[in-house]
Structures are given as C-alpha cells and as structure tokens.
Amino acid sequence: MSRLHLDLVIRGSIVTGANPDGLEVAEAIGIADGRVASVGRRDEVPISTGTRLLDAGDAAVIPGLHDFHIHLVGLARSRRAVHLDDAAGAGGIASRLSAAAAGMPADGWITGRGWNEAHVASGLELLEGVVGGRPAFLMSHDGHSAWASAAARRLAGLDGVTTDPDGGRIERDGHGDATGILRERALDLVAPFVTRLQGEELREPLEATIRELASMGITGASEAGDYTDANGIGTDKALGDSYSSLTDLGDLIDGHMRLTLGIPADAVAAATARGLRTGAALDGRRTMRFGWAKHYTDGALGSGTAALFSPDGDLGIMRVSPERLDADLTAGRAAGIGLALHAIGDRAIASALDAVERAVPRAPGVPRDRIEHAQLLRSSDTGRFAPLGVVASIQPIHAAADRELVEAGWPGRQDDAYAWRSLARAGALLAAGSDAPVESANPWLGLFAAVHRRFPADARGDWRPAQALTITEALSAYTLGPARAIEAADEGHLRIGARADLAVLSVSLETLHRADEALATVRSELTLVDGQEVHRA
C-alpha cells in the first residue's frame, strides 16, 4: 500500500473541531490537494519527500473563522467614507463634513455613516451649513436611518408633499417640513441617487478589506445583502448592488475567501430565472456560492424602529407584510432559495417565525432559513427555532455596543435581550457574525463579547451574563455553525476530508480557553484557504 503524500504538515495545538460542548484537538494535520488528509499524533501524520512542515509551536491552530453576517461591500466602501462613530456630537460631525467638502466639487456627494440620535438631534442646521449646498447622505450607526441634505432631497424629488412610504417614515418638524432624517424604507427615496464606489473604483478598498479579514483569521463570510435590487451593475445587475459588485470583482475573492453572496428579496425572481440555489457554487468560481434572499422585517434598536410588542400598543416599524413574507417563502421554496429574515424586535421575530411555520417544508438539500440578529426574544419563541429549522444568526458584538440602549429602551425586557443561552439550550443552531460596518469586523472582539457581553475596556463588568456563551460555544458559532447552516459538511472543521481553511494564531490554545481580555488582541500569523496561503504576518 502506497504511503499518503502530503503537501503540507502542520504540527501544534490544533483544534480540528469546535463543538459547542468541547474542542476536538490533534497534534498534527496533513494537507493534500487543498483538503485535510491526515489527523492525529505527530507520529501518525506522515512526512515524505517534498512535504512542507510547519511547526506552530505553542500557537493555536483553528478552523478558519466565518463571519456569517457581514456587509462586505459596505465595509469596503466605508474605507473611503466619512467616519462618524467617534465624532464628538454635532460639532464633531460638522468638522468632519467640512473637511470632506473642502476637497470635493460643488456637486460631489458626501457620504458617511456612524451618527446616532444624540449626535444630530439639535445640529441639523449646522450640518446643512457645512456641506455647502452639496448632496450629502449620512447613514446612522445602525444603518436604519439616514440624514439627507436639502440638495440630496431635491435630486431625489423629495419635497413637502412626499408621503411616507410603506414601512418607512420621513421625520418632520413642528411645521410639517422634512428635517432630512429618513427612517427604514424612506431611505430608499434618496439612496438610489447616491454616488457609490463600484467597478474598478471599488477594487482597491475591497482588496484591502479582504486582506484585513484574512489577517484576523477569517476565511469565510456571508454577504448579508441589500435593502433593494436597485443599483446593480454588469452581468448580475438584476441581483442588486452588493451581489453584482462582488461578482464583478470576483477575481479578488475567488480562492482568497469562501464567500456566500446574498441577494435582496426583491431579486428572488431574477435569481430563480437563472437557476440559482442557496448553497450552490457560482459558475466558474471555486470559493464563491449563492446564498440567501434577505428581507428586512423591521427596523433597529438605535433608530427606535425595531418592532416590539407593548401593552400600550405595538411599537416600531414593520417593513414587510405577512402576505409578502408568505409569497416570498413560497417562491423561495419552489426555487431552492432560503430566506434570511432581519428581525430585531420580538414582534418582528414572532412574525418571521410565524411565516416560516406557515410555509411548505423545505425540499431536501435546501439550506434552512435564517433569522438575522434576534436581539429581543420572547421566551415563548426561543424553542421555535430548532423545530422550524431556522438558524439564529447572531452578532455578539451588538450586545457589547448596545447595552446602554437596551437598558434605557427596553425596560423590563433586558433579560430577554441577546438571549443566546436560551436559544442554545433550546437546541437552536447559532451562527455568528459581525454586521460590519455597523460594528467592527474583528471576530475576536465578537468572541470576547459572546463570552462577556461587553467590550474588553468596559470596566463595568460582564453584562447580564446569564445569557452568555462559553468560549467553545462561541468558537463553534464562528466555525461549525455557519458550515452547518449552509450544509457544507466539509467546512468549519479540520477533520479528514475538510477544506483546509485555517488560521495559525498569535496566541496559545490555553489563552483561547481563558477567554480573558487577551482574546481581543488575537491575530492570525498564517491564514490558509483550500491549503493556499492568503495571509502571513
């Protein structure tokens, strides 16, 4: 019997599988033709002539992390936009807008994101003044509100008689005049007119973003998709802005990241006409595949538009009707396309689960539907995810970022917020991501937040820890969870037969187990996709 020939052997403390109840660990793995071909003790993984040997020493080696909810195009574009998250109130925002305007033509669009309600509550006139009559469109921190300058509103044809769209709201002052603040579907009145990086102009920031993700040990991602199928480009124009922008630059992605590309729900018909199915590889691509169709069922916590049950009357904005959900689930089932349902408030989550329950069963091989965020969850709904086959797509970093908002905005319901422990106990499949650029794409901040529900620098202590995850549960949610969600049996682990997607970390396995503040400093020394190097520190 011929001896197995391996291209690469890695020795060290190797996590071959991160199960929720514990880690599978080996001393060595062997890689051949992009897959794990041998696992065991050092003396059980053969080295032959031509085999490269990497001794990782004390460094932990883990399956590559998968960001299950990221806006990759938005993250790349944010490298060129005005950053407002850390601006000091309206004055700080105005200063940054003024600097941006100074280098732009009189009709150039100013774009940015990151403001919150406190930033702009009393500063709209100031912001209007510093943009100098230019069109400006500034997204809020949570991405569910925007400020559009007067010039932007004029270009979009939004005036004093424009009515609120279904599922959206135009904020008005005491005289009934639009303030420029747009909520939910009202953003769509202006967003299509905003100049955006696409095509070759997007190449450099997208390439830099992919390199940065690889440096943190991320080998896979699920592009979360857009609000609308508008603004697409090229061959895949009908599938929306983000999808078409990524396939247009697919040469940057293919082989460098295992990317699942989502579409807006409006594009289900176009995807069906092309025979696209959730989980299927894209034609001519090795590491790119078709993902889920996304609906936004409600708004967000920060914008006050999350749909909530309340004894005094339902709150927030429901962006989609039950009839539309039923129609799109029916169309998705027939086409083999799963739905990703953004649902933050408990009313939206209940509505999304109700719709899945009404739908006909999924056909064999069609990945399960997803609920995105699931931030406020009635205890009566935690047990519905598993039997309905719905993935709980969670972003742990939101709990760290939103603790003040939850404490102030959801009185009496705080223990129901980010109820990961309840979901896990009820058997739900958890798959974790970042929601970048809303929050940092750094998965190690996310892993820390999953365990501690705070940021490392937050001296107030762990926030409502009864709903926290263990480090093994969290690591599973960033590796095996996404793989199981997409039904990719050869991903998310380093057992024999797996895709050789992995990261050699800057810390030991002992440091990972401790899950203390050092977790936030972790980086990848070496990242492989299909056994090929995509990053080396």
C-alpha positions in Angstrom: 0.0 0.0 0.0 1.5 3.3 -1.1 2.2 5.9 1.6 0.0 9.0 1.6 1.8 12.0 0.1 1.0 15.3 1.8 1.7 18.8 0.5 1.9 20.3 4.0 2.0 19.0 7.5 1.2 21.3 10.4 2.2 20.4 14.0 1.0 22.1 17.1 -2.1 22.5 19.2 -4.7 22.0 16.5 -8.4 22.4 17.0 -9.9 20.0 14.5 -13.5 20.7 15.6 -15.1 23.3 17.8 -18.2 21.6 19.1 -20.4 23.6 21.4 -19.6 21.2 24.3 -15.9 21.0 23.8 -12.9 21.2 21.4 -11.5 18.3 19.4 -7.7 18.7 19.4 -4.9 16.9 17.5 -1.1 17.2 17.4 -0.8 17.3 13.7 -2.7 17.5 10.4 -1.7 16.8 6.9 -3.0 18.7 3.8 -3.2 17.4 0.3 -4.9 19.0 -2.7 -6.4 21.6 -0.5 -8.0 19.2 1.9 -7.2 17.7 5.3 -6.0 14.2 4.5 -4.5 13.1 7.8 -5.1 13.9 11.5 -3.6 12.5 14.6 -0.5 12.5 16.8 2.8 13.8 15.5 4.0 10.4 14.6 0.7 9.5 12.9 0.9 12.2 10.2 3.5 11.1 7.6 6.1 13.4 6.1 7.6 12.4 2.8 9.9 13.9 0.2 8.5 17.2 -0.9 6.2 17.7 2.1 6.5 21.1 3.7 6.5 21.1 7.5 5.1 23.9 9.7 5.7 23.6 13.4 3.3 26.0 15.0 4.9 25.6 18.4 2.6 26.8 21.2 0.4 28.7 18.8 -3.2 27.5 18.5 -4.3 26.4 15.0 -8.0 26.6 14.4 -10.5 26.2 11.6 -10.9 29.4 9.7 -13.5 31.8 11.1 -16.6 32.5 9.1 -18.4 35.9 9.5 -22.0 34.8 9.0 -23.4 38.3 8.6 -21.2 41.0 7.0 -21.8 43.8 4.5 -18.6 43.3 2.6 -19.2 45.9 0.0 -20.4 48.4 2.6 -17.3 47.6 4.7 -15.0 48.2 1.7 -16.8 51.5 0.8 -16.5 52.7 4.4 -12.7 53.0 3.9 -13.5 56.0 1.7 -16.5 57.5 3.5 -16.6 59.9 6.4 -16.4 58.1 9.7 -18.8 59.5 12.4 -19.0 56.8 15.1 -16.5 58.6 17.4 -17.4 62.2 16.4 -18.0 64.5 19.3 -21.6 65.4 18.8 -23.0 67.6 16.0 -19.9 69.8 16.2 -17.6 66.9 15.6 -19.7 65.6 12.7 -19.8 69.1 11.2 -16.0 69.4 11.4 -15.5 66.1 9.5 -18.1 67.1 6.9 -16.4 70.4 6.4 -13.1 68.7 5.8 -14.6 66.3 3.4 -16.4 69.1 1.5 -13.2 71.1 1.1 -11.7 68.5 -1.3 -14.9 67.9 -3.3 -16.5 69.6 -6.3 -19.6 71.7 -5.6 -21.9 68.9 -6.8 -20.0 66.0 -5.3 -21.8 63.6 -2.9 -20.6 63.5 0.7 -21.2 60.1 2.2 -20.6 58.7 5.7 -22.0 56.7 8.5 -22.0 56.3 12.2 -24.2 59.1 13.8 -26.7 58.4 16.5 -29.7 60.3 17.6 -27.9 62.3 20.3 -25.4 63.5 17.6 -27.9 65.1 15.3 -30.9 66.0 17.5 -30.0 69.7 17.6 -27.5 70.0 14.9 -29.2 69.6 11.6 -28.9 73.3 10.6 -25.2 73.2 11.4 -24.7 70.1 9.2 -26.7 71.7 6.3 -24.4 74.8 6.6 -21.1 72.9 6.4 -22.0 70.8 3.3 -22.2 74.0 1.3 -25.2 73.0 -0.8 -23.7 69.7 -1.8 -25.8 66.5 -1.7 -24.9 64.5 1.4 -26.2 61.2 2.7 -25.1 60.1 6.1 -26.2 56.7 7.5 -26.8 56.3 11.2 -24.7 53.9 13.2 -27.3 51.1 12.8 -27.9 51.7 9.1 -31.6 52.1 9.5 -31.8 55.9 9.5 -30.1 58.5 7.3 -29.7 62.2 7.1 -30.1 63.6 3.5 -29.1 67.2 2.9 -31.5 69.6 1.1 -29.6 69.2 -2.1 -29.8 65.4 -1.9 -33.6 65.6 -1.2 -34.0 67.9 -4.3 -32.1 65.5 -6.5 -34.4 62.7 -5.3 -37.5 64.7 -5.9 -38.4 64.6 -2.2 -40.4 67.6 -1.2 -43.0 68.8 1.2 -45.8 66.8 -0.3 -43.9 63.5 -0.4 -45.8 61.0 1.7 -44.2 58.3 3.9 -43.6 55.0 2.1 -45.0 51.8 3.4 -42.5 50.6 6.1 -40.8 53.9 6.4 -41.0 57.4 7.8 -39.9 60.9 6.9 -39.2 62.8 10.0 -40.8 66.3 10.1 -40.5 69.4 12.2 -43.4 71.2 14.0 -44.4 72.9 10.8 -44.6 69.6 8.9 -41.4 70.2 6.9 -39.0 67.3 6.3 -35.9 67.5 8.6 -33.8 65.3 6.3 -34.0 62.4 8.7 -35.3 59.3 7.0 -36.3 56.0 8.6 -36.3 52.5 7.2 -37.9 52.3 3.7 -37.8 56.1 3.5 -34.1 55.8 2.9 -34.9 54.2 -0.5 -36.3 57.6 -1.6 -32.8 59.0 -1.8 -30.3 56.1 -1.7 -30.6 55.2 -5.4 -29.3 58.7 -6.3 -26.2 58.5 -4.1 -22.9 58.1 -6.0 -21.2 54.9 -4.8 -18.0 53.1 -5.4 -18.5 50.3 -8.0 -16.4 48.5 -10.6 -12.7 49.3 -10.7 -13.1 52.2 -8.2 -14.1 49.6 -5.6 -11.2 47.2 -6.4 -8.5 48.7 -4.1 -10.7 49.1 -0.9 -12.3 45.7 -1.4 -8.8 44.1 -1.8 -7.6 45.8 1.3 -10.7 44.7 3.2 -10.2 41.1 2.2 -6.6 41.2 3.3 -7.6 42.7 6.6 -10.2 40.0 7.3 -7.6 37.3 6.5 -5.2 38.8 9.0 -7.8 38.2 11.7 -8.2 34.5 10.8 -11.4 35.0 8.7 -11.5 32.5 5.8 -15.2 32.7 5.0 -18.0 35.2 5.0 -21.7 35.5 4.2 -22.6 38.8 2.4 -25.8 39.9 4.1 -27.4 41.6 1.0 -29.1 44.8 0.4 -32.5 46.5 1.0 -33.3 46.6 -2.7 -32.4 45.1 -6.0 -31.7 48.6 -7.4 -28.2 50.0 -8.2 -26.7 46.8 -9.6 -24.0 46.7 -12.3 -22.8 44.4 -15.0 -23.9 40.9 -15.8 -25.6 40.5 -12.4 -27.2 43.9 -12.3 -30.7 42.4 -11.5 -29.4 40.8 -8.3 -28.6 44.1 -6.6 -25.7 46.4 -5.8 -23.7 44.2 -3.4 -24.1 40.9 -5.2 -23.2 42.4 -8.6 -20.3 44.5 -7.2 -18.8 41.4 -5.7 -19.2 39.1 -8.7 -17.8 41.9 -10.9 -14.6 41.8 -8.8 -14.8 38.0 -8.3 -11.1 37.6 -9.2 -10.2 39.4 -5.9 -12.3 37.0 -3.9 -12.2 33.6 -5.5 -9.5 31.4 -3.9 -8.9 34.1 -1.2 -12.1 33.8 0.8 -15.0 31.4 0.9 -17.8 33.8 0.2 -21.6 33.2 0.2 -23.4 36.0 -1.6 -26.8 37.1 -0.5 -29.4 39.0 -2.5 -32.3 41.3 -1.6 -35.7 39.5 -1.5 -36.8 41.7 -4.4 -34.3 39.8 -6.6 -35.8 36.3 -6.0 -37.5 36.2 -9.3 -34.3 37.2 -11.2 -32.3 34.5 -9.3 -34.9 31.9 -10.0 -34.8 32.7 -13.7 -31.0 31.9 -13.6 -31.5 28.7 -11.7 -29.5 29.9 -8.7 -29.9 27.9 -5.5 -28.8 28.6 -1.9 -25.5 26.9 -1.3 -24.7 26.2 -5.0 -21.3 27.2 -6.4 -21.2 30.2 -8.8 -20.3 29.2 -12.3 -16.5 29.3 -12.8 -15.7 30.0 -9.2 -14.1 27.8 -6.6 -14.9 29.6 -3.4 -17.9 31.7 -4.2 -21.5 30.5 -3.9 -25.1 31.7 -3.9 -26.6 32.5 -0.6 -29.9 33.6 0.9 -32.5 36.2 -0.1 -32.9 38.9 2.6 -36.0 40.6 3.9 -35.9 43.4 6.5 -39.0 42.6 8.6 -38.4 45.5 11.0 -36.0 48.3 11.9 -33.3 48.6 14.6 -32.8 49.4 18.2 -30.8 52.6 17.8 -33.3 54.2 15.4 -36.2 53.2 17.6 -37.8 51.3 14.7 -37.4 47.7 16.0 -40.9 46.2 16.0 -41.9 45.4 19.6 -44.9 44.0 21.5 -46.1 46.5 24.1 -49.1 46.5 26.4 -49.6 50.2 25.4 -49.7 49.4 21.6 -47.2 47.8 19.3 -44.0 49.9 18.7 -41.6 50.3 15.9 -41.9 49.7 12.1 -42.8 46.5 10.4 -41.2 46.8 6.9 -42.9 43.8 5.3 -46.4 42.4 5.5 -47.2 38.8 6.4 -48.6 38.4 2.8 -45.3 39.4 1.3 -43.4 37.1 3.5 -45.7 34.2 2.6 -45.3 34.9 -1.1 -41.5 35.1 -1.0 -41.2 32.0 1.2 -43.4 30.1 -1.3 -41.2 31.4 -4.2 -38.0 30.6 -2.4 -39.2 27.1 -1.5 -40.0 26.4 -5.2 -36.7 27.7 -6.4 -34.5 26.2 -3.6 -33.6 29.7 -2.2 -33.6 30.1 1.5 -34.6 33.4 3.2 -32.7 35.5 5.6 -35.1 37.5 7.7 -33.8 40.5 9.5 -35.8 40.7 12.8 -34.6 42.6 15.8 -37.7 43.2 17.9 -39.8 40.5 19.5 -42.8 41.3 17.3 -40.7 41.0 14.1 -39.2 37.7 15.3 -42.6 36.3 16.1 -43.8 37.4 12.7 -40.9 35.8 10.9 -41.2 32.5 12.8 -44.9 32.5 12.0 -44.2 32.9 8.3 -41.7 30.0 8.3 -44.2 27.9 10.2 -46.9 28.6 7.6 -44.6 27.8 4.6 -44.4 24.5 2.9 -41.5 22.3 4.1 -38.1 22.8 2.5 -37.1 20.4 -0.1 -34.1 18.1 0.6 -30.8 19.9 0.2 -32.2 23.4 0.6 -30.4 25.1 3.5 -32.6 26.3 6.3 -33.9 29.8 6.6 -32.2 32.3 8.9 -33.3 35.0 11.3 -30.8 37.8 11.5 -30.0 39.5 14.8 -32.8 38.1 17.0 -32.0 40.8 19.6 -35.2 40.9 21.7 -36.8 37.5 22.0 -39.9 36.3 23.9 -39.2 33.2 25.9 -42.1 31.5 24.1 -40.3 31.9 20.8 -36.8 30.6 21.8 -38.0 27.0 21.4 -39.4 27.5 17.9 -36.1 27.9 16.0 -34.9 24.3 16.2 -38.2 22.5 15.2 -38.7 25.0 12.4 -35.2 24.5 11.2 -34.4 28.3 11.5 -30.8 29.4 12.1 -30.2 32.0 14.7 -27.8 34.4 13.0 -26.3 36.4 15.9 -23.8 39.2 16.1 -22.3 39.1 19.7 -20.6 42.4 19.3 -24.0 44.1 19.3 -24.6 43.2 22.9 -21.4 44.9 23.9 -22.3 48.0 21.8 -25.9 48.2 22.7 -26.1 47.6 26.5 -27.0 51.3 27.3 -29.6 51.4 24.6 -31.2 48.1 25.9 -31.2 49.3 29.5 -32.8 52.6 28.5 -35.1 51.5 25.7 -36.4 48.0 26.7 -37.5 48.4 30.3 -38.4 45.2 32.0 -37.3 43.2 29.0 -33.5 43.4 29.4 -33.1 39.8 30.3 -34.7 38.8 27.0 -32.1 40.7 25.0 -29.5 38.8 23.1 -30.8 35.5 24.6 -28.1 33.3 23.2 -28.0 30.9 26.2 -31.8 30.4 25.9 -31.5 29.7 22.2 -28.6 27.3 22.7 -30.4 25.5 25.5 -33.5 25.1 23.2 -31.4 23.5 20.5 -31.1 26.3 18.0 -28.2 26.4 15.6 -26.2 29.6 16.3 -24.1 31.1 13.6 -22.1 34.2 14.4 -21.0 37.3 12.5 -20.2 41.0 12.9 -22.7 43.1 10.9 -19.7 45.2 9.8 -19.5 48.0 9.0 -22.2 48.7 11.6 -19.7 47.3 14.2 -16.1 46.2 13.9 -15.4 43.2 11.7 -12.8 41.9 14.3 -14.1 38.4 15.2 -12.0 38.4 18.4 -14.0 41.3 19.7 -17.1 39.3 18.8 -15.8 36.2 20.5 -15.0 38.2 23.6 -18.4 39.8 23.6 -20.1 36.3 23.2 -18.5 35.3 26.5 -18.6 38.5 28.4 -21.3 40.6 26.7 -19.1 43.7 26.9 -16.0 45.3 25.3 -12.6 44.4 26.9 -12.2 48.0 28.1 -15.6 48.2 29.7 -14.8 48.2 33.5 -18.4 47.8 34.5 -18.1 44.0 34.3 -19.9 41.4 32.3 -23.4 42.5 31.2 -26.3 40.2 32.1 -24.1 37.1 31.9 -26.9 34.6 32.3 -27.3 34.7 28.5 -23.6 34.5 27.7 -21.9 31.7 25.7 -18.9 29.7 26.7 -15.7 30.1 24.6 -16.3 26.7 23.0 -19.9 27.6 22.1 -18.8 30.9 20.7 -16.0 29.4 18.6 -18.4 26.8 17.3 -20.8 29.6 16.3 -17.9 31.1 14.2 -16.9 27.8 12.6 -19.2 24.8 12.6 -22.3 26.9 12.9 -22.0 28.7 9.5 -20.9 25.5 7.8 -24.0 23.6 9.1 -26.2 26.5 8.2 -25.1 26.3 4.5 -25.0 22.4 4.7 -21.3 22.3 3.8 -20.1 19.2 5.6 -16.5 19.8 4.6 -16.2 23.2 6.1 -15.9 24.7 9.6 -13.6 22.0 10.9 -10.2 20.3 10.2 -11.2 16.7 10.3 -10.2 14.3 7.5 -11.9 15.4 4.2 -12.4 19.0 5.3 -11.4 22.0 3.2 -8.0 23.2 4.5 -9.3 26.6 5.6 -7.4 27.5 8.8 -5.6 30.1 10.9 -2.4 29.8 12.9 -3.0 32.2 15.7 -0.8 34.6 17.6 -1.7 33.0 21.0 -1.8 29.6 22.6 -4.8 27.3 23.0 -4.6 28.0 26.7 -5.2 31.7 26.0 -8.2 30.9 23.9 -9.6 28.7 26.7 -9.1 31.6 29.3 -11.1 33.9 27.0 -10.0 37.0 29.0 -9.1 40.4 27.7 -6.1 38.9 25.7 -8.7 37.4 23.4 -9.3 40.8 21.8 -5.6 41.1 20.7 -5.5 37.8 18.8 -4.4 37.9 15.2 -3.6 35.3 12.6 0.1 34.6 11.9 -0.8 32.5 8.8 -4.2 32.0 7.1 -4.9 29.3 4.5 -7.9 28.9 2.2 -8.0 25.5 0.4 -4.5 24.9 1.7 -3.1 28.0 0.0 -1.6 30.9 1.9 -3.8 34.1 1.8 -2.1 35.9 4.7 1.2 35.7 6.5 2.1 38.2 9.3 
